[in-house]
């Protein structure tokens, strides 16, 4: 089955064909482009639009800019029930029965998150092309809050954990997702489709997942706010795994307020806010101790300048800036971080595949998945291989002494002698998020430019919350800043990010045409 056949089967083309007609109905003049979730709710409350018309408007944008012409390919499949779900929500609104803060808001899920809609959860792979599931807990929480599940976003296949030279944003089913700001540029991954779709207003917001950088990196390279919660705040059940120790889902949105709104819905216990209460808008940076991390090696000059500008914004807003150094322990991160993931991936994916419906999914374990890819190499191995799968398959169980000892050393390097020690000197840590996106290169794969700070990887490995916020453009390409704080202080992180966003006003929307 080729990509065009697949997306026809799951409903992209069929829905795209009617989207224009739907958009010509009631409230057709309302344009959702760059509209915040608060603005969309106000428009629905006033009668300027409704959930069905919003859903149609996003589908129309997807049909025109994502699936036709020079494609972005950020949306892998659309939910055939989306318009009916939106109509039901409109009836509930008229009856005065609002489900929650996302009532009528169309969102996209990364296609490694299970949902009960008549769509498979594929992780971008033909091996899962017919895997029909029920709602993951996070999807159920979104639906209960009134969100319209618009569809599924493309991703780096298997959350970018298949090859050592993968091309971010590519999957066998979805093809190559392209950066929202320039189609020849890398969208980063693995939550590539979620990032591009949210940036290009193909949805009101999107959910991505991260093991190490897969929310922050595609968010920053597509001019978004990307929020990775403390690991464990969002249920990982119903999400195709890489490492349960590191995996988490989180929002990818155009504003911090939208990210906070979505985060408050999907988390399973309250976010920990700062000393000034739970408000985002009233929070002040005065007296906040911000630990400024050194610039990474090879940083782009444009990133360096934007980071200096961000530094000045925090100082102007009254924050106390503390210059910090990377702990010596950070040098040990790379010694075992990949091997730990290989061990954990093998155990987690074996467990996940064995629990799927055998009439829908052929591979029952990692060995079977490797064999499937070999048997379907013309679809799955056309750009890069599966070296990571093969490396993981060679390893033993999580009880191996090598894993147990390596994990202990890794935890010490990133946590007790890493982030925890840094955060003894500051409330939050600040670093650049990225350099400008490189060109898409299917020959060499990803060749990430200078700008990625080790605190982002440390936060991912240790399960600390982190967020990226737009800092401006370098030659028309987005660059962000990253903030990290202690576990379970996610609310404080959002408050500080919003205070910076409000003062800097640095996001510039892409020109999608």
N, C-alpha and C positions, 0 to 999 in steps of 0.2 A: 504494500500500500504506500503510495507516495503522499507527500505533504498535502497536495491539493485535494486528493481523494479523502485524506483524513479529515481535513477541516470541513469539507462538505458533509461528511458523515456526522460530525459532532455539532454542526450548526452554524459555523461562521458565515458561510456564503448564503445560506438560506435566510439568516437573520439580517445580514447586510443588505440583501435585496429588498427587504420590506422596511428597513430603517428609514429610508428617505420618505416613504409614504406615511409612516407613523409621525415623522417629524413635521409633516405638513398639516397635522391635525391641530388640536387645541394647543394654545400657548406656543405656537411654532416660532414666535419671534424671540423667545428667551434663549440667550447664548450662554452655555455653561463654562466657556473657556476661561480659565484662570479664576473661577469663582470658588471662594472658600466654602466649607461646609456650613458655616453660620449664614453666609449669604444665600446659599441654596435653601436652607431651612426657612429663612425669612421670605424668600420668593414663593415657596410652597405655602407658607402660612398666609401670605397676602393674596394668593390666587394667581400670581403672575405666571406660575408654572405648576406642574405637579410631577409626581414620581414617574408616571408613564411617559410624559413628554421629556423629562430629563433622560430617562433610559433611552428613548428614541434618539435624542440629540447626541448622546455619547456614541451610540451605535452608528449614527450617520458619520460622525467624525472618524470612527474606526474604519468604516467602509471606504471613506474618501482618502484618508491619509495613512492608514496602517496596513490595509489589505489590498489596496489598488495603487496603481502608478508606482513611483519609487517608494517601495514599502519600508515601513519601520519594522514590521513583523513583531510587534510587542505583544499582541493578543493572540494566544494560541487557539482558544475556542470561546464561543459565546453561549450563554445559558439560554436554551430554547424557552424556558419558563420565565425569563426575566420580565417581559412585558406584562404577563399575567400576574406575576408577583407584585409588580409596581401598581397595577390596577387595584389589587386587593388592598395594598397599603393606602392608596388614595381613598378607597371606600372607608377604611378605618379612620383616616384623618377627618373625613367629612362627618363621621359619627363621634368625633372627639376622643378617639381612642388611639393615642400615640404610643407606640411600643417603647420608644427610647430615643436617645439623642441622634441616632442615625436613621430615623424613620424616613424612608423614601430616598436615601442617599445611595447611588450606584457605585459599587466598589468592585475591584478585581482581586482575585486570589492567585498567588503564585501556584503553578500547576504541580506542586508537590504537596498541596494541602487538600485533603479529602473533603468533598461536599456531596450532599444528597441529590444535587441537581443531575439531570440526565447527561452528565459529562464524565468521561474517565479521568482519573488522576494519574497522569503519565510520567511525571518527572522528566518530560521531554523525550522519553524513550518508547520505541515501538514495542518493547517487552511489556509495557504496561498500557498499551493503547486501548485495551478493552477492560481495564480494571475499574469497575463501578463500585463506589463506596457510599457510606452514609456520611453525615457531617462530622468532621473533626470538632472537638470541643470549642476551638476558637471560632470556627465557622458557625457553629450553633449559637455562640454568644453574639456574633455579628448579626445573624438572622433574627435572633430574639430582640435585638435592639432596633430592628426595623430596616437594616441595610438590604438593598437589592443586590444580590450576587450576580453581577453582570456577566461574569465568565472567568476564564483562567488565563493567566499571563504566561508567556514563554519564559524560558529560563536556560541557563547553562545546564546542559543535560546532567542528570544525577547530581544537581547542585554543585557542578564543577568539580566533582570528585571521581573522575574517570581516567583522565590523562594528564601527564606531566607537561604537555605542551598544548593544552586546550585553547580554543578561541572563545573568549567569554561571550555569552549570549547566543551560542549555537546549540541547537538540539536537533536530533534526527527528525523529529516530527515537525518542529516549528521553524527550522532553518535559522538564519542569522538575524538576530535582533540588531537594530542600528541606533546609534546614539540620537537622542532627541534634538541635539543642537547641530549635528552634522552627520549625515547618514554614512559617511565613510569612516567615522570614528567609532572606537570601541565603546560599547555601552557599559562595560564592566559586568560583573556577575557575582554570584549566580542569579540574583534577583533582577536580571536585565530587563525582562518584559515589564515587571512591576514598576521599575524606575522610569523607563521610557514612557509607558502609558500614563503614569501619573503626571510626569513633566509635560507631556503633550496634550493634557486634558482629554484623554480617552476614557477617563473615569474621574470620580471625585477624589479618590485616593486608592491606594493599593496596599496589600499585605505582602511582604517579602519574608524570607527566612535567612538566618545567618548561622554559619558555623565559625567562620573566620573571615569577616569582611564582606559578606554577601548581602547585607543591608547597607552598610555604610558606604562601601565603594561605589556601587551603581547609583546610590542616591547622590553622592557628591559629584560624580561625573555627569549626572543629568540634572544638576541644579536643584536638588530637593533637600528637604529635611528627612533624614532617615534615622529612626530610633530603634536601637537594639536594647530591649529590656534586660534586667537581671535574669539570668537563666533560672528557670523554674517558675517565674511569675506567670508565664503563658504556658498552657498545657501543650506538650509535644505529641500527645496521642493523635493519631490520624495524620501525621506529617511524615512523608518519606524521609527516613533518617540518614544522617552521616554519623554523628556522634551525639547520643543523648546527653552526654556531659557538657557539650558546648552548644547544641542546637537550640535556637529559639526563633519564634516568629515576631515580627514587629511592623509598624506602619511606615509607609513611604509616601510622603505628602508634600504639598507645596508650601505649607506653613507649619510652624510648631504647634499652633492651636489645633489644627486638624490632626496632627500626630498625637497630641495629648488626648483629643476626643476619642480617637480610635483605640489608643492604648488603654484608656480607662474602661473600654468595653471588653477587650480581649483578655485583660489580666484577671487572675482568679483570686487576688487579694489586693487590698488598696496600695496605691503607689505611695512611697514615703516622701512627703513634701518637706520643705524647709521651715525655718523659724517664722516666716511671714504668712503662714496659712497656705491654703491650696490654690489661691488665685495665681493665674499666669500674668495678668495684666498689671496687677498692683505690686508685683515683686520688684525689689530694687537690688542692684548689684553692690550698693555701698557696703564696704567692709568685707565682701566675699573675697576669700583668699584663692587666687587662681594661680596654679602652678604652671608656668610656661615652659614647655619642653623644647629642647634644642631642635633646630631644623635638621631633617634627615639628610644623609649624604646624597648628592646629586640632585638636590631640589631645584626645580625650575625657577629662574629669576622672577617670573611673574607670580608664582606661588609665594616666593619669599616676600615680595612686596605686599601682596594681599594679606599675608599673615602678619606683617608689621602693621598694616592698617587695622586688622582685627585687634591686635595688641593695644593699639591706641584707643579703640572703641571701649574696650573693657576699662582702661585707665580713666577715660573721660567719664564713664558711668560710675566711678567711685570704687571699683574693685582694687584690691591690693594684689599686685602682680609679683610673683616669686619665681625667679629663674631657677630651674631645676636641671639636673643632669640625668641621663638614662642610667639606671642602676647597672652595676657590673653583671648582675644576675641575668639581665635581659639577653646577654650574649649566649646564654645556655638555652634560650627558648627554642632555637632551631635544632638543637641536638636531638630532642625526642618528640617535638610537637607533631611532626608528620607521622612518625611511627605509632604514636599513641592513637592518632586518628585512624590509621590503617587497622590496628587491632579492634578499635571500637566500631568502625564501619563494618568489618566482617561480621562481628557478633550481631550488630543491630540490623543489618540488611538481611542476614539469614533469618532472623526472627520475623522481620516484616514480610518478606516474601513467602515464608511458610504459612503465614496467616491469611494470605489472599485466596480468593476463589480459584481453585485449580482449573475450572472450566473457562476462566477468563485470562489467566496469567500462566504462561508455560514455565518460566524459571521458578524453582522452589527455593533456591539458595544462590549464593554468589557464584559458585562453580557453574550452575545452570545458566546464570546471567552472562557469564563470560562466553559460554558455548553458544548462547542465543545470538550474541553480537557477532561472533565469528560466522554463524550460519546466515546472518543478515548483514554482512559487512558492506554491501552496496548501499544500504540505508544508514547504517550506524557507524561505520568506520571509514567514511569517505574523506574526512578531513584530518582526524587524529585518532589515536588508538585507545587502548584501555590498560595502560601500564599500571595505573593506580589499582584497578581491580585485581590485576595479576599479582601485584606486590602484596595486597591485603590477603589474597587467597593463600599465599605461602606461609602466613603467620598462624600461630596457635591461638588458644583461648585466652580470655582475659585473666586467667589464673597463672599464666606464664610469669616466672620471676622477672624476666626482662621487662614485661609490661608494668608489673607492680612497682619495681624499683624506678623505672623510668618515669612513671606517673608521679611518684613522690618527689623526684628531682624537678620535674616540670612544675608541679604545684608550688614548690619552694621558690623557683626562679621567677615565676610570673606574679605570685601572690605575696607570700610573707616577706620575701626579700625584693619584691618588685613593686607592684601597685600599692600594697598596704604601706610599705615604707615611704613611698612618694606622698601618699595621702596623709601621712603624719604631719606634713609641712603645708598642706593646702586642702581646701574644701573640694576643689575640682582640678583636673589637669586639662591643659589646652595644647593642641598641636594642629598642624595643617593636616587636611584630609587626603589630599592628592595633588598630583600635577595635572595639567591638561591631558585629556584623553589621547592615547596614541591611535594611529590608523589601525583599522581591522586588518589582521595579517594571518590568513589561514595557513601560510607556509610555516612561519615560525611560531605562531600562537601568540599568547599575550606576552608583551614586553613592557611591563608597567614602568612608567617614568618616575623620577624622583618626587617625593612628597609624602609617602606613606610612613607615618610614625609608628615605632614599635609599641606605643601605648595602646593602639587600636587592636593589634594582635594579642597583646597581653590581656586586654579586657575581654576579648573573645574567649581566650583559653581559660581564664580564671572565672568567667561568668559575671563580670562586672557590667553595669549598664554603660552604654555609650551612645552618643548622638552626633550626627554631622549636620551642619547648617551652612547654607550658601554664603560665600565670602566675596563673590564677584566672578568676573570672566577674565581669562587670559586668551587673547586672540579669538574671542568669541566662544570659548569653551569654559565650562564651569569649574570652579575650585571652591572647596569648602573648608571649614574648620571642624575639628573633632574635640568633643568634651567627654571626659570620663570621670566618674565618681564612684563612691563606695557602693557595694551591694545594697539593694533595697532602698536606695536614695534616688530612685527613678524620678519621683516628682520634683525634687530639687534640681535634677539635671534638666528637666523640661522647663522649669522656671528660669534658670540661668540662660538656657538656649533661647527662650522667648525674649528675655531682656536684651540679649545681644542682637537678635533678629530685629527687634523693634528699633534699636539704636542705629544699626548698620544699614538696614533696608537694602541689602546687597543682592537679592535675587533678581535676575533679569530673565524673563520668560523666553523660551525658544520660539523661533519663527517656523511654524509647522505649515507647510504648503506642498 
